[in-house]
Amino acid sequence: MDQQHGDSGARGTAEARGSFLLWGGIAVGVVLSALGILRSGATEAPPLEGAIASVNGRSIPEATYVRLVEAVAEERRLAELGIDERRRILERMVDEELLLQRGISLGLARHEPTARRAIVQAVIASITGAAEAAEPEESELRSFYDEARDRFVKLGRMAIDPLFFSNLADGHEAARTRAEGAVVRLRAGEAVAQVRESIADEMTLTLPGQALPLETIRQYLGPSVARTVAGLEVGDVSEPVAGAGGYYVVFVRERTPDEALPFEEVRPQVRAELLRTRGETALRDYLVELRDVGDVAILDPELTGP
């Protein structure tokens, strides 16, 4: 009887532990732990100063534990967690560290795609996060705005008349031939309505008649047509553009230019873009550093750089 009770208790403990490991998801903890290991070096155990626990000589930072406790308390809308819950959280972190160390010993960090991505993303986040942490000075924001003014514009609008030539009935070549004929007639001054009536096909989606942002044109007619239209001026007629189900020929009826927005109006966007650019630059510089000190060899001659 006592043996059965002991077995039942052991099973209950195992089940509770299994549920506990699943609580909250292990993946986030693994990423955080991986980031800590990568920062401290894979071959040298980090110091225990500032640690709340040690697992095989590797520390679990107290600051990380505190952040997790605070996050759980906030999610549960509690002022603070009880001691039992705090112990369970620390036990979870210990379990994650044990699993992480085991995974690394099995080579999962190198060979398992999800683990590789998590570690790479953690390193990227540490590099870009550090670069984006410092609040930019006002002068830096204004200087960045002046240098990258084309990023902070109100995009112009275009009113266009598209003609569609379906390839479903007579094939690609015939549809393109009709489209080329429409280009010739439109550029000679013939009215769009007349050309459409005589040789074009009905479009599935009817484009609104008013001037539209380029993004709306892309949504209606596709990216190829939008890219072509972006380079046209008022009165221009495009060459035939391949799209879904056939070819398009576009006549530009009206176009309003892009409008530069004043700094005061777009200051939050300028700040966000500056921080993002900082992060990209820091990551690019870091990768150059890694390549300089690393030993990288491209073994396929066709894939080597110039």
N, C-alpha and C positions, 0 to 999 in steps of 0.2 A: 504493500500500500504506500509506504514511504517512498519506495523506488518509483512508483507510478507518479506520485505527487512531484517527485524531483524531476522526472522526465517531462511532466506537464509544465512545470515551472521553467525548465530549460527551453522548451519549445516556445512558451509564451515570451520569454526574454528574447529569443532569436527572432520571433515574429515582430515584437515591438522594435527591435533593433533594425530589422529590415524596413519597417514602416518609417522609422526615424531617418534612415539613410535617404529614403525617397522624399522626405519632407523638405519642401522648398526647392528641391532639385539640386543634384550634385554638381551639375555643369558649371554654375556660376562660381561655386567655391573652387572648383578645379582651375578655372581660369585665373582667379585671384591668387591661388597658391602657385600656379605656374609662373605668373608674373613675378611673385616674390622670389622664386628660385632663379628665374632668369636675371633678375636684378642683382642677386647676391653671388651668382656664379654657380655652375653646376658641379664643380669639383671641390669647392671649399665650403664647409658648413658655416652658415651665418652666425653672428654672435647672438647670445641669449639675452642681451640687454634689451629691455623693452618688450620682452616676450611674455606671453601668458601660459605657454606650454612648450614642451620640446618633444619632438617625435624623431627618434633615431638621429639625434643631434641637430635637427633642423627646428628653428623656432617658429611658433605661431605668434605673429605680432599681436600685442594687446590692443593696439589701435584698430586693427582689422576686426578683432573680436568685439570691441566696443561699438564699432559702426554697425555690425550685424545685429547686435542686441538692440541698439537704438532703432534700426530699421524694422525689426520684428515688433517692437513695442509700438512704434508708430502705426504699423499696419493693423495691429489689434486695438489701437486707440487706448493704450494704457500709458500711465505716467512712467511706470517701470515694470520690469519683469521680475517674477519671484525667483528665488535662488534655484529651485528645481529646474525651472525653464532655462535659466542662464547656464546651469550645468549641462543640460541637454544640448544647448547650442555649442558649447565648447566641445562636448563629446562628438558632435557632428563634424566640427572642424578637424578634430583629431582623426576621425574616420576618413575624412576626405584627404587629409595629408597622407595617411597610410595607403589609401588607394592610389593617390597620385604617384607616390614613390614606387609602388608596385608597377603601375603602368609605365613609368619611365624605365624601370628595370627590364620590363618586357619589350621595350622598344616602341611602345605605342605612340610616343611623341613624334617619332620619325615616320612610322609606317601607317598609322591609322589616320585617315583624312580629317575626321572631325577634330581629333586632338591636335593635329598640325595646324589646322585653321584657327583653333582657339588660342594656341600659343602665339602664332604669328599676329593675330589680332590684338592680343594682350600687349605684345611688344610695341606694335604700332600705336596703340592707345597711350602707352607710357611715354612715347617720344612726342607724339603730337599734343598730348595733354599738357606736358611740361612747357612746350612752346606756346600754347594757347592760354596758359595760366595767368600771365602778367597782363594787367589791364592797360590798354594802350593810352598814351597821352593824347590830348586833343590835337596837338600839332601833328602827331603821327597819323591820326585819322584823316586830317585834312590833306596831308601830303599824299597819303594813299589814294584818297578820293581824286585828287588832281591827276595822279599817274594812271589811274584805272577808271577814268570818268565814263568810258564806254560801257562799263558794267552796270552803271546806275542810270539807266535811261528808261523812259516810257516808250515802248516800242510803237512804231507807226502802224497804220492800218492800210489795207489795200482793198479796193473794190475790183473784182475780176469777173470776167465772163469765160467760164470754162466750156469747152466742147469735148464731148466724149465719143470715142470710136471703138465699139465693142469688137473683140476678136472671137466671140463665141460662135457667130454665124458663119463667117468666111475666113477665119484664121488670122494669124498675126500679120502676115505680109500684106493682105488686103486691107486690114484695119490701119496699118501704118501708111499705106499708099493713100487712103482716104484722108488721114490726118495731115499728110504732107500737102495734099491738094488744098486742104482748108487753110494751111499756113500761107500758101501762095495767094489765095483769094483774099484773105484778111489783110495781108500786107499790101495788097493792091488797092485796098480801101473799101472792099465790099462789107456790107453790114453784117455784124455777128449773127443777128437773128436770121438773116437770109441764108448764110452758110450753114447754120445749125439746122435749119428747116430742110435744106436740100441734101446734105450728106452726113450729118452727125446722128448719133443715137441718143436715146433718152437716158439720162443719168438716174441711177437708183436713188441717190440722195441729192436733194435740191439745195444748192448753196444759198444762204441768205443774200439778198440783193445789196445790203448796205456794206460799207467798208468794214473789214474784219481784221483782227490780229492774225499774224502769220501762223500762230499756234492753232487757231481755229481752222484755217485753210488746211493745215497738216492733218487735223483730225478728220476733215471731210474727204480730202483728196489724196492723202498719203504723204510720206516724207519726201519722195522724189519730186513731186509736183511743188511742194512747199519750198524745197531748196532751189528749184528753177525759178519760181516766182520771186524769191527774195532778191534775185539779181536783175530783175526787170524794172523798167521805168514806165511812166504813163504813156500809153499808146503803143507799147511793145507787144509783139506776138511771139510766144514761145515756140521753140521747135517741138515736135511730138515727144511727149514724155510717157514712158511705159508706166502703167499703174495696174491696179487690180482689175483684171478682166478686159484690158485694152489699152488705148492710148488717150492722152489728154493734150489738147492745145488750149493755151490760156491767153486771153487778151486782157491787158491791164487798163482798166477804165479810170481808176483814181488811186492816188497814193499819198499818204501823209508821212512826213519824215519822222524819224525817231526824235524824241525830245529829251534833252539832258535835264535831270531832276536836280534841284538845289540841294546842297549838302545838308542843310537843316532838316529837309524832308526825308532824307534817306540815311540819316546818321546811324540808326540801328543796323541797317543792311551793310553799311560801310564797316562798322565794327565787326560784324559777323564774318564778312568776307576777308577782312584783314586777319582775323584770328585763324580762319581756315587756311589762308595763304601761308601764314607763319608755320602752321602744322605741316603743310605740304613741303615747305622749304626745309624744315628741320628733318623730316623723314628722308627727303632726297639727299641731304648732306650726310645723314647718318649712314645711309646705304653706300654712299661714295667712300666713307671712312671704312666701313666693313669690307668693301671690295679691296681697298688699298692694303689693309693689314691681312686680308684673307688670301687663300690660295685657290683661285677660281680658274678652271681650265675647261674650255669648250672643246669637246673631243671630235665633233663633226665639223670638218673644214668648211662645209657649205654654210654653217651657221655662225662662223666667226665674223666679227665686225671688220670693217674696212681698215 
